[in-house]
Amino acid sequence: MKQKNIFLATVFISILMSCSTQKDSEKKMKSTITKKKTVVYQVFTRLFGNTNTTNKPWGTIEENGVGKFNDFTDKALTEIKNLGVTHIWYTGVPHHDVIRDYTKYGISNDDPDVVKGRAGSPYAVKDYYNVNPDLAENVENRLQEFEALIDRSHKNDLKVIIDIVPNHVARNYQSLTNPEGTKDFGADDNTSVEYHVNNNFYYVPNKAFEVPDFLNDYKPLGGEKHPLSDGKFDENPAKWTGNGARSPKPNFYDWYETVKVNYGISPDGKKDFDELPAGFENEDYKKHFEFWKDKKAPNSWIKFRNICLYWIEKGVDGFRYDMAEMVPVEFWSYLNSAIKMKNENAFLLAEVYNPSLYRDYIKKGKMDYLYDKVQLYDTIKHVMQGHGLTDNIPPILEDLKDIEHNMLHFLENHDEQRIASPEFAGNALKGKPAMVISTTISTAPTMVYFGQEFGEDGSENAGFGSPSRTSIFDYVGVPSLQRWVNDKNFDGGQSTKEELDLRDFYKRLLNFTIKSDALMGEYVDLHNYNRENTQNYTHKILSFVRFSEDEKLVIISNFDDNEVFKFQLKIPSEIIKKWNLKDGIYKMKDQLYNSKSFNLEVNNSEGNINIVINPLESFILKIQ
């Protein structure tokens, strides 16, 4: 009996400790969500300051122009900051393959047979210790020009993010500016074997690389003659291609311009490195850092850690990690804990598209944020296109509620179609209700892609890049942005009224979000309750409340582009009680345009607001 009592007591203590650990974990999570909203402005660096409007397909720099680091003047950065931005992601900064002769600066020429476009893919990095020479006024001083841009950005109160592409590098990786003692990827590889834990690449022994068969009448540089465009590329033995293709002759749709980096996972899937102990996902980055200190890491891990710390030392405030799910989560624990030890506030954003991996990459991999694409973005896109229901949005918040802060929201980025393109919504105004929902529905950061605020439609035929997405492969201009840049006055002097009105909407919305306490507080859905209890409230409407101790918000958006809706929005009693509202009438004012006021009438602890909402209109109503 005594043993049984001891056993029961032990179990009881264990349960209490488990509950305590869970509560501590929840407290830790809440303690990290005390700041205001974050807004990331993604800008494709070589396109921002380009004022050349020629836009010839496959055009050269001389024909189509290119933007520079120095185009981000104090005036330009002030205007970006005033849009309501906290972080700027300079996309395409690390030196990647480009089809332009820089040999007089010691840079080798790149082969059009393994380069996508003329300006090249920013995700085929050739040198991680330097920057794209296209972006410099003085190529010899290109690194110093970027360092000056980091300083200017900080002076204008903007945090700086750049890309790191850990899964693959350019086929011809060659760094000219390695720090002392640093060797290039593959320099010490044993190329006679397919795999070794400390090889940086996977090989196809005794087989030479072959350029893929180009499809659909594709020709490098659009068919222009070039001394290196001969259907050949010297790589012997062949390496695995970036997306994991193992053939020495990849398919045209493979990432043939890149090679896969080896992180110590054998071709049959065996992990040749230590794994995190059970329960370690609940430990902080300091414990993760300590865990790896005495472990032997594969060589590729060490190389990427050193690359990231190099940029942190130069003042970069964070990274966007390309295709992070293609790299083992243990590496992210190793890398991100090392970064956080140098800068605990570093902003670490990862491209992960598999929801079953989200929690591992956040908790084990110590990522701050992941793209919320396959759930929120894809669902909102369908609603904007007219064939999706707002009913499908609240369940996403429920599914992700334990990690909602970590799921970055966006409506555009360099991989996605422009809202205004016919292939997406065909009308930039359809982004307005979606943007209100995306920015206010959770505590997560918001991301805006440059030109989105003007309704850019991405319709240019740039060469390699296809219309609907602003090309990241070509020298091209971005017309709506160029009108705002206005010969580098950055004042909208050539913008249309519609473009300026749309930017004004973004500016109002984003600035509200970065100042609001409620948007870092609680969320409660109103949609399902009103769908069941309110006449004329349809699947084209979405509503919810956000609140903190000092700020109470009701947010409503109409996704219909034709119909005016009139209904009595109901606020359930549990919300009224949480807000400590007694029966009576409370004034609510719209925070977007400050032109409309509403009454919240509370009777018997239930609230009602008479709403008239126009097509594509949104309200952020605040109790006065």
N, C-alpha and C positions, 0 to 999 in steps of 0.2 A: 504493500500500500504506500509505504514511504517512497519507494522507487517510482511508483506511478505519479505521486504528487510532485516529485522532483522533475519527472519527465514533463508533466503538464505545465509546471512553472517555467521550465526551459522553453517549451513551445510558446507560452504566453509572452515571455521576454523577447523571443525571436520575432514574434508577430509585431510587438511594440517597436522593436528596433527597425523592422522592415518598414512599418508605417512612418517611423521617424525619418528613415532614409528617404522615403518617397516624398515626405513633406519638405525635407531639406532640399531635395532635388527641385521640387516645385518652387521653393523660396529662391533658390539660386536662379532658376529660369526667370522668375518675376523680377529679381533684383537686377537682371541684365536689361530689362525693358523699362527703364526709367527715363530715358532721354526722349527727345522729340523725334518725329519722323525723319527718315533719311530719304533724300531724292538724288538719284544717280542720273546724270546727263551723259549718255553715250554719244560720243562724237567720232566720226570716222576722220582721223586726223588729216589725211592728205586731201580730203574733199572740202573741209570747212572753209578755208580762206581762198579757195580757187574761184576767181571772178571771171575766168574765161568761159564764154557761153557757146563755143563752137560745137562741142559734143559730137565729133566725128566718130563713127564706130571704129574701134581699134586705133583710135588716135594716139599720137605720141604726146609726151609732155609739151613739146614745142607747139603742137597743134591744139591740144585740149587744155593745157595748163595743169597745175598741181598746187595744192595748198602747202604751207610751210608752218613749222613750229612758231616762227615769229609773227604769223598772222593772228595768233592768240595774244593780242595786245591787252593792256590793262582795260581798255574800253570794252573789248570783246568779252573778257572774263567778267567784268563788272555786270554786263548785260546778262550773261549766263547765270551769274550768281543771283541777280535780281529777279530772274525767272522763277526762283524758288528752289534753287539747286544747292545741295550740300557737297556732292562728290562728282567729279568729272572723270569719265572713263575714256582715256585717249586710246582708241582702238587702232591697231596696226603700227605700234611704235617699234617693237623689236625688229631688227634688220631681217627682212625676209627676201626671198627671190624676187628680182625685178628684171625686166628686159630693157636694160639701159647700160651703156658702156661707162663704167666707173673704174676702168683698169688703171688710169693714171693716179688713182688714190690707193692702189694696191688691192682693189676689190676684184675678184674674178668674175667673169661674165657668166650669166645664168642661161641655161639651155631651154629654148621655147618648147622643146618636146616634153619637158617635165615641169613646165610652169603654166599655171592657169591664168589666162589673160596676159596683157602687156605689163600692167602694173603689179601683177602677182598677188597670190593669196597671202594675207597677213598671218595665216595659220600654217605656212610653210617656212618656219623660221630658219634662217641661215646662220645667224650669229646672235646669241643671247646676251653678249656683253657689249653690244652696240646697237645703234638705231638705224632706221631706214634712211639711206642717204638722200632719197627723193625729198625728204622733209626739211632738209637743211639749206640755208642760204649759202653757207660755206661748208662743203662736204667734209673737209678735214676737221672742222670743229663741230660736227653733227652731235656728238655726245654732249658737248658743252652747251649747245643750243637747247637741247632737251632739258638739261639740268637747269638752265635759266627759266624754261617754261614751268618746271616744277616749282621753282621759287616764286614766279609770278602768280601761279595758281594759288599757292599758299598765302601770298600777300593779299589775294582777293578772297581769302577765306573759303577756298575750295580744296577738298582732299583729292588726291590723285590716285587713280587706278590704272593699271596697264594689264595687258594680256600675258598669261603664261600658258603655253600649250604643251602639257607634259606627256601626252600620248604619242606625239610624233614630231619629227623635225624635217626640214627640207632634205631631199636626197643628197644634196651637195653641201651639207653643213660644214662651215669653215669659219672659225672665229679669228679675227685679226687682232683682237684686243683682249684676249684672255688675261686675267690677273696672273701674276707670277705663280708658277706651280700648277696652273690649271691646264688640263689637257682637253682636247676636243672630244666630242662624242665619237666613240668608235676607235679612238687612237690606239688603245691597248687591247682591242678585241681579238680574240682567237677566231679568225674567219674560216677556219677549216671545219668548224662544227656548227650545227644549227643553233645550238643554245649552250650558253654557260652563264651561271648566275651573275657574273660580273661583266659579261658582254653588254654593251649598250644597245646592241641591235640583235635581231634574229637573222640568220643567214640561210641561203639555199646553196649549200656547198657544191662547187664544181659546175654551177650554172651562172651564166651571165644575165644581167637584167636586159629585158627587151621592152621597148616602148609599146604601149598598148595600141591596138588597132582603133583609130579614131572613127567615130560614128557620126551619122547625120550630117555628112558633108563638112564636119569640123576640120579646120586646119589651123595649126598654131599661127598666131598673129594675123588671123583672117586670110592666110595664104601669102602674106608678104614674104619675100625672100630674106633669109637671114643665114649667115654662115654656119650657125650651130643647128639650124632647123633641117636636119637630115634624116629624121626617123631613128636616130641612135642616141644612146646615152651610156657613157662608160661607167659601169658598176659591176665589178666582178670580184667575188661572187655577189649574186643578187641578194638584196635584203628584203625582208617582209615589208609589204606596203602598209601605210599608216592605219588603214581600217582593219588590219589583220590578215589581208589576203596574202597567201603563202606562195603563190605562183611567181616564177621569175618574170612572167609576162602578165602584169595585172590587167584587169578589165578597164575599159574606158570609164566606167562608173565607179571604179575604186578610187581611193585617194592617192592616185599614182604619183603625184608630185611630192609625196612625203614617205618617210619610212617609220615603221613602228618602233617605239622605244621599249626595251626589255626591262621590266621591274623585278626580275627574279622569279618569274612564273614560267615553268617549263612548258613546252608545246602540249603536253598532256594535262596541264592545269595544276601541277604540283607547285606549292609555294615554298621556295627556298629561302624563307626568312621567318623570323619569329612572328607569332600572332598575338593579339592583345588578349589578356586573361579575361575570363568570364566576369561580367559586371563592370568592366573598365570603361564602358560607355558613360558611366555615371561620374567618372573622375574628371577633374579639370585639366586644362592644357599643361599646367605645371607638372602634374603627375605623369601625363603622357610624355612630356619631355624627359623626365627622370627615367621612365621605363626604357626609352631608346638609348640612353647615354652609354650603357655598357653592352649594347647589342651590335652585331656586325651587320651593317646595312649594305644591300647591293649597290654597286658603283653608280647606277643611274639615279638612285635616291640621293646620294651625296652630291652629285652634279647639280640636280635641280634645287636641292636645299641651298647650295652655294650661290646659284643664280638668283634665287629669290632674296637671299640675304644681301647680295650685292645691290639689288635695286632698293631694298629697304634702307640700306646705308646711304643711298643717294637721295632719299627723301620721299620715295614712292610710299603711299599710304595703304595700298592694298592691291589685290590681284583678282582678275576674272579668269578662272581656270576653264579652258576649253575641254569639252568631252571628258569631264572628270570621272565619270562612271567606268571609263575604259581603263582606268588605273586602279590598282588595289587600294582598298580603304586604309590598310595599315600604313601605306606610304603617306597618305594624307595626315594621319595621326603624327607621323614622324616629321613631316614638313611643316604643317600648320602650328604644331606646338613649338617648333624652333622659331618660326616667325613671330608668334605671340610672345615668346620670351624676349624678343628684340623690341616689339611694339605691340603691347596688349590690345591696342585699339585698331590694329590692322583690319581692314575690310576684306573679307575672304568670301568670294562669290563663285559658285560652281555651276557648270552646265551639267545637270543630271536629269534625265528624262524618264527614269524608271521609278515610279512611286514606291515600289517595294524596297528600294535602296535608300530612300530619303533619310530615314532615321539613323541608319548606319553612318551615312556620310556626314550628317550633322553631329551625331553624338560620338561615334568612334573616330570619324575623320576630322572632327573639330572645324567643320565648315561653319561660317556665320550664316550664309544664305545660299539657297538654291533657286533656280528658275522655277516658278510655278506655271509651267507651260501646259503640260498634258492634262491638267485639271482646270484651273481657273482661266488661263488664256484661251485654250481651245473652246471652252464652254461659252465664254463671253463673245468670242469671235462668231460662233454659230448664232447667238442671239442678235448680234449686230447685222449679220447677213440675212436675218429674217426667218431662219428655219430652226432656231433654238429657243428654248423656253427659259425664262428667268427662274422657273421652279427648280432648275438643275444647279443653281448657284449655291443656295444655302447648304445643301448636303456636303459640298466641298469644304466649307468652313468647319462643319462638324467633323469631317474625316481628318482634317489637318489641325484641329484645335490645339493639340499638344505641341505642334511645331509651327503654328501660324506665323509667328514672328520671323521665322527663318525662311519663309517662302516669298522671294522677291516677285513683285508684280510688274507686268509690262503689257503694252499693246503693240509695240513695235520694237524690233532690234534688227541687226544687220542680216540675220537669217530669215526673218519673216517678211511677209508682204506689207507694203504700205497700206494703211487704212483706206486712203483715198483711191487706191488702185482699183480698177474694175474687178480684178481677181479677188479682192478682199471685200470692201464695202462700197466702193465707188463714190464715196462721199465722206469727206473728212469730218463733217458735222456728226456723223453716226458714231464717231469716237467720243463725243462729249459725255453722254450718259455712262458709257463704258469706262471712261477715264475717272469719272466721279466715283463709280463703284470700285474700280481697281485701286484707287488711292486711299479710300476711306474705310474699306470693309475690314481691314485688319491693321495690326501694328507693324506689318512688314514694310520694307523699303519699296519705293516706287522707282521705276526706271523709264526715262523718256529718251527716244532716239532722235538725234538732231534732224531738224526738218519736220518732225511730227507736229510740232507746235504751229507750223504754217500750212499743214495739209499737203505736204509733198506727196506726189502720186507715184514716183519712181518709174515713170514711163519711158525713160531714155533707153534707146538701143545703143548700149555702150560698147558692144563687141562680144566679149565672153559672157558678161553678166546679162541676165535676161530681164526684160521689163517687169514691173511690179515690185521689185526690190532694187534699191539704189545699189549699183554694182560696187563690190569690194575688190574686184579684179582688174578694173580698167581706170584709165585717166578720164575723168568725167566731171561735169559740173552738176550742181543740185539747184535747179532753177528757182524754186521758192526761197531757198536759203540765200541764194545769190542776190535776190531782190532785197532781202533784209540786210545782208552784208553791205550792199550799196557802196561798192568801191572801197570797202574796208572802213567805212564810217560806222558800221554796225548800228544803224539807226532806223532801218525799215524804210529808207527814203524812196525805194522803188517798189515796195510791197503794195499789194492790192488791199483794199479795205477789208475784204474777207479774210485775208491772211493776218492782218493786224488784229482783227476782231478775235480770230481763233487764238492767236498768241496771247491776247489779253485774257481770254478764258483760262488758258493753261497757267498764266502767271497768277491770276486770282486763286485758282484751285491749289496750285503747288505751294504758294506762300501761306495759304490757310493751313495746309496739312502740316507744314514744318513748325507751326506755332501752336497747334492745338494740343491741349492736354487730353481731351476726350479720345482722340485717335490713338493714344497710347494706353487707353483704359479698356473698359469692358465693351463687349459686343453682344447684342441680343437680336435675333432675327425677328422681324415683324411680318415677313412675307407670307409664311405659311398660315399664320393666324388670320391675316387679312384675306388670303385666298379663300379661306373657309367661311369667313364671317362678313365680308364686305362686298356689297354690290358694285359692279363696274370696275372692280380691282382685278386686273387680268395678268396673264403670263408675260405681258410686255412691261410690267411695272416691277420694280424691286425696291424694298424698303427695309430698314433696320435702324437700330439705335446704337450710338456710341456714347460712352459717358465716363467721366471721372468725378471726383468729389466736387470740382469747381465748374465743370462744363457738361451740359446735357444737350445731345444732338439727336435729331431725327433726320435721316437721310433718305430721300426718295428720288428715283430716276425713272424716266419714261423712255424706253427704247424704241417706241413706235415713231416712225418718221412722218406719219400722216394724221394721227388721231389725237384729239384733246380728250383727256380723261378727267371726269369729275367723280369724286367719291369721298366718303368719310373715313379717313384713316383711323384705325382703332389701335390704341396703345393698351395692352393688357395690364391687368391690375398688379401683376408681380413687378412690372417695370415702374408703375406709378408708386408703389410702395418702396421700391429701392430708391427712388428719387425723393422720397419723403414729401410728396405733393398732397396737399389737402384738397378737398373739393373746391372748385373755383375756376377762374379763367386766367390763363397764363399766356403772355405775349411770346411769340416765337418769330425770330427774324432770320431771313435767308442770309447766309454768310458769303455766298458767291458774288452777288451783285448788290446786296443791301437795299434792294428796291421793293421787296415784297415782304409783308408781315402776315402772320397767321395767328389764330387763337387756338390754344390747346385747352379744351374744356374738360374738366375732371368732374365726373359725377359718380358717386358710390365707388370711388377708387378705380374708376376706369376712364381712360382718356379718349378723346375724339378730336380730329383736326379735319376741317373741311378743306379739301384739296382740289384745286383746278390746275392741271399740269399740261403744258403744251407739248407738241411733238419734240422729242429729243431734249426735253428740258429736265433739269435736276434742281433739287433744293437741298441745301444743308441748313436745316432749321435749328436755331439755338434758342433755348429758353433765356429770356432777358432777365 
